[in-house]
Amino acid sequence: AQSVTQLGSHVSVSEGALVLLRCNYSSSVPPYLFWYVQYPNQGLQLLLKYTSAATLVKGINGFEAEFKKSETSFHLTKPSAHMSDAAEYFCAVSRNTDKLIFGTGTRLQVFP
Amino acid sequence: EAGVTQSPTHLIKTRGQQATLRCSPISGHTSVYWYQQALGLGLQFLLWYDEGEERNRGNFPPRFSGRQFPNYSSELNVNALELEDSALYLCASSLNDRGRRGTRTVNEQFFGPGTRLTVL
């Protein structure tokens, strides 16, 4: 069975600081991993995805994530937070065309 | 290129009524997924349709049902509405690239803005 755990339901950073959102997965087969962002009252937007190619994945808006099999992790990072990054972030796992299994989400707050 | 569209944006119903939510996928996408985002319960998979067939179903009662039309658009129907059905219902679409034999394909899902269902 596949599952995703996001550590920390809320993360607060200052503008310009490093953003680190944690995601650990559990999967019996090599997973496909995704990070999505949700702004208030909107749907989900794909930030990046891991598909077993490069372990360091670059996404939109300056975000990137590193797949670490030994740690079963896929943490999301951004070197310098911007006010516009304030949103809820979801890590998800899937197999092929199957459903996405989401973590519980992490709400990112960015302070000036 | 138009994204996934959903209608209506908001829907208010009373307990016991039926709700119908609609989704139009991105052009060329044959798979449609429905998710429920309820307060405190996170994002839960509801249904997956592909090529007009229901392919997978989440852990929801039978009063949650749907269908996919020949143009790949989809409807989600919720019968006998209960208060706890109040949620944001998200639709997503993806390509269903079967790829070559033995190879795995990645089908990222693109989400619509959602329908906010409120049950009073």
Interface residues (C-beta under 8 A of the other chain):
Chain A: Y32 F34 Y36 Q42 G43 L44 Q45 L46 K49 T51 S52 F90 N96 T97 D98 K99 L100 I101 F102 G103 T104 G105
Chain B: V4 S31 Y33 Y35 G42 L43 F45 W48 D50 R55 N56 G58 L90 A92 S94 N96 R104 T105 V106 N107 E108 Q109 F110 F111 G112 P113 G114
